[in-house]
Amino acid sequence: MKLAHLILAHTNPVQLKRLVKQLAHPNADVFIHLDAKTDINTFADLTDLPNTFFIKNRIKVNWCEYSTIQATLNAFEEILNNGIIYSHINLLSGADYPLKQASQIHDFLFANTDKTFIHYDLIFSNWPEGQARISKYYFGDYRFPGRFQLTSLINKVLPHRKMPKDLPAYGRSQWLTITPVCARYAINYIKENKRLQRFFRKTFAIDEVFFQTILCNSPYRETLVNNNMRYIVLNDQYRPVTLTLTDADTLLSSGKFYARKFDIDKDEAIFNYIDNAFLI
C-alpha cells in the first residue's frame, strides 16, 4: 500500500521541487497536475525525482472556476486507474508545505485507511460567507465575451438559485486527503448527475463546495473526519495569508500535517526553519 500526493501547480518550479522532496517516502507517489497554460518544460527536471509523475490529462485551470474541479477529477481518475493500491490521495497546492515528517504522516494515514479528512460545514446553517456561491449565478467558467456583465444582470432579475433536488450544500476548504473509494464515488456521481454538474459549473469558487456537498450527502458520510489537517489563515477577502518566519512556532505547534500558503521568493527562511525542525 502507498500514499498518493496530488499537487495542483502552475508556477515556481524551485518551490515545487522543494515540496516534492519533502513529500518523498518509499511508499509515496507524487503526481503533479501542471496547469496547461504553463510550459511544462520549465518543470521537466521534477520527473528526475523518485516516484514523481506529471498528470497526462492536463487542462487550463482558472481561479475559482469549475476547471479546478475538472483538473482534480481528471487527476484522481488517472491515479486510480494506474493499478497501484493507495490508502489515500492527498490533495495539495504548489504553495503548500508539510509540517511533519513524511513517516509520521504515512503512519497516521495507514492506520486510518477508511477515513477521508476534509473540512466541511452546512453552508446555510454555519457558513454565511459561502451562501452566495449557491444562491447566485456565476458564468466565469463559460468562456464567452461579456460573461461577467451577464452574471451581474441575471443576479439582479432572477430569483436565487436552489440546489438540484434540494440537496443540502456543504463547503469549506478545497484541500483534503481522500480515500480512493470516496474519490471514485465523486467521479462517478458527477458523471451520472449532469444537472448537478451544470449547477456546479455556474457556482463561484466551486472548489470549496464540490467534494463536501457530494460526500456529505453520500453513503460514505460516516467515514468523513471534519478536519483536513491543514493550517491556513484567511484574510478579510477569504484568501490565504502568505506564511513567513514570524509564523514558524505557531505552525510547528499547530498539530497539522500541512500548511498554506508559502512563497519562497518572499521568505525562504521559513522553509529552512521547518526543514531543520525535522532534524531535531
Stockholm file with secondary structure:
# STOCKHOLM 1.0

chainA/1-280         MKLAHLILAHTNPVQLKRLVKQLAHPNADVFIHLDAKTDINTFADLTDLPNTFFIKNRIKVNWCEYSTIQATLNAFEEILNNGIIYSHINLLSGADYPLKQASQIHDFLFANTDKTFIHYDLIFSNWPEGQARISKYYFGDYRFPGRFQLTSLINKVLPHRKMPKDLPAYGRSQWLTITPVCARYAINYIKENKRLQRFFRKTFAIDEVFFQTILCNSPYRETLVNNNMRYIVLNDQYRPVTLTLTDADTLLSSGKFYARKFDIDKDEAIFNYIDNAFLI
#=GR chainA/1-280 SS CEEEEEEEECSCHHHHHHHHHHHCCTTEEEEEEECTTSCGGGGGGGGGSTTEEECSSCCCCCTTSHHHHHHHHHHHHHHHTTSCCEEEEEEEETTEEESSCHHHHHHHHHTCTTCEECCCEEHHHHCGGGHHHHHSCCCTTSCCTTHHHHHHHHHHHSCCCCCGGGCCCEECCSCCEECHHHHHHHHHHHHHCHHHHHHHHTSTTGGGTHHHHHHHTSTTGGGEESCCCEEECBCTTSCBCCCCGGGHHHHHTSCCSEEECCCTTTCSHHHHHHHHHHHC
#=GC SS_cons         CEEEEEEEECSCHHHHHHHHHHHCCTTEEEEEEECTTSCGGGGGGGGGSTTEEECSSCCCCCTTSHHHHHHHHHHHHHHHTTSCCEEEEEEEETTEEESSCHHHHHHHHHTCTTCEECCCEEHHHHCGGGHHHHHSCCCTTSCCTTHHHHHHHHHHHSCCCCCGGGCCCEECCSCCEECHHHHHHHHHHHHHCHHHHHHHHTSTTGGGTHHHHHHHTSTTGGGEESCCCEEECBCTTSCBCCCCGGGHHHHHTSCCSEEECCCTTTCSHHHHHHHHHHHC
//
